[in-house]
Amino acid sequence: QVQLVESGGGLVQSGDSLRLSCAASGGTFSIIAAGWFRQAPGKEREFVAAIHWSGATYYADSVKGRFTISRAKNALYLQMNNLKPEDTAVYYCTADPRLNSVLNGVGSWGQGTQVTIST
């Protein structure tokens, strides 16, 4: 089973950019699906973006045009541009051999990285 460790979170102002990274180990990361979820205080964890091993990408409507998901051999990235206060959340990396498991949030998880957007 793959192990995931997120990094890159922080405190930025509205309109700024951040790039999250997720380092993968212990599995064949390049042939599985991976993605990002986020959880804001008092809210349920929600889907942000996913990428299939084929390169196909999927985004939540709330981040389309602002966020870009990409991957390397043993890493996953989330480039976040034009950040808004409502993007404030803990961001989690997830991965699974099955794309549907990633999209439904039932794959393996990292520990999360905090992203805070100030006005």
C-alpha positions as CSV (number, residue, x, y, z in Angstrom):
1,Q,0.0,0.0,0.0
2,V,1.3,3.4,-0.9
3,Q,2.3,5.9,1.8
4,L,1.5,9.6,1.1
5,V,3.1,12.7,2.7
6,E,1.8,16.2,1.8
7,S,3.7,19.5,2.0
8,G,3.5,23.0,0.7
9,G,0.6,24.5,2.7
10,G,0.8,27.8,4.4
11,L,-0.8,31.2,5.0
12,V,-1.2,33.4,1.9
13,Q,-3.3,36.3,0.9
14,S,-6.4,36.3,-1.4
15,G,-5.3,36.2,-5.0
16,D,-1.9,34.5,-4.3
17,S,-0.7,31.1,-5.4
18,L,0.5,27.9,-3.7
19,R,1.8,24.6,-4.9
20,L,1.1,21.5,-2.8
21,S,3.2,18.4,-3.2
22,C,2.5,14.8,-2.2
23,A,5.4,12.4,-1.9
24,A,4.5,8.7,-2.5
25,S,6.4,5.7,-1.4
26,G,5.9,2.0,-0.9
27,G,3.9,1.3,-4.0
28,T,3.8,1.7,-7.8
29,F,2.4,5.2,-7.8
30,S,2.8,5.7,-11.5
31,I,0.1,3.3,-12.5
32,I,-2.6,4.3,-10.1
33,A,-5.1,7.1,-9.8
34,A,-4.4,10.0,-7.3
35,G,-6.1,13.1,-6.2
36,W,-6.7,15.9,-3.7
37,F,-9.5,16.5,-1.2
38,R,-9.9,19.2,1.3
39,Q,-11.7,19.7,4.6
40,A,-12.7,23.1,6.0
41,P,-13.5,23.6,9.7
42,G,-17.0,22.2,10.4
43,K,-17.4,20.8,7.0
44,E,-17.1,17.4,5.3
45,R,-14.1,16.4,3.3
46,E,-14.7,17.3,-0.3
47,F,-13.2,16.4,-3.7
48,V,-10.9,18.9,-5.3
49,A,-9.1,17.2,-8.2
50,A,-7.9,13.8,-9.5
51,I,-5.6,12.4,-12.1
52,H,-5.7,9.0,-13.8
53,W,-2.5,7.2,-14.7
54,S,-3.4,7.9,-18.3
55,G,-3.2,11.6,-17.6
56,A,-6.9,12.3,-17.6
57,T,-7.8,15.0,-15.0
58,Y,-10.9,15.8,-13.1
59,Y,-11.8,18.9,-11.1
60,A,-14.5,20.2,-8.7
61,D,-16.4,23.0,-10.3
62,S,-15.3,25.4,-7.5
63,V,-11.6,25.1,-8.6
64,K,-11.8,24.7,-12.3
65,G,-9.6,27.2,-14.1
66,R,-7.7,28.0,-10.9
67,F,-6.2,24.7,-9.8
68,T,-4.1,22.3,-11.8
69,I,-3.3,18.7,-10.8
70,S,-0.2,17.0,-12.1
71,R,2.0,14.1,-11.3
72,A,5.6,12.8,-11.5
73,K,6.9,9.3,-11.0
74,N,6.5,9.3,-7.2
75,A,4.8,12.6,-6.6
76,L,1.5,14.4,-7.0
77,Y,1.1,18.2,-7.2
78,L,-1.6,20.8,-7.0
79,Q,-0.9,24.2,-8.3
80,M,-3.4,26.6,-6.8
81,N,-3.8,30.1,-8.4
82,N,-6.1,33.0,-7.5
83,L,-6.7,31.6,-4.1
84,K,-9.8,32.7,-2.2
85,P,-10.7,32.7,1.5
86,E,-13.2,29.8,0.8
87,D,-10.2,27.7,-0.3
88,T,-9.0,27.6,3.3
89,A,-8.9,24.0,4.5
90,V,-6.7,21.1,5.3
91,Y,-5.7,19.5,1.9
92,Y,-5.3,15.7,1.7
93,C,-3.6,13.6,-0.9
94,T,-5.2,10.3,-1.8
95,A,-4.3,7.4,-4.2
96,D,-5.8,4.1,-5.2
97,P,-5.4,1.6,-8.1
98,R,-9.0,2.4,-9.1
99,L,-10.0,5.9,-10.2
100,N,-13.5,5.6,-8.8
101,S,-12.0,4.9,-5.3
102,V,-10.1,8.2,-5.6
103,L,-13.1,10.2,-6.9
104,N,-15.2,8.8,-4.0
105,G,-12.5,9.4,-1.4
106,V,-12.0,5.8,-0.3
107,G,-8.3,5.3,-1.2
108,S,-5.2,5.7,0.9
109,W,-4.7,9.1,2.6
110,G,-1.8,11.4,3.7
111,Q,-1.9,13.4,6.9
112,G,-2.9,16.6,5.3
113,T,-1.4,20.1,4.9
114,Q,-3.1,23.3,6.1
115,V,-3.8,26.0,3.6
116,T,-5.1,29.4,4.9
117,I,-6.1,32.3,2.7
118,S,-6.5,35.7,4.3
119,T,-8.5,38.6,2.9
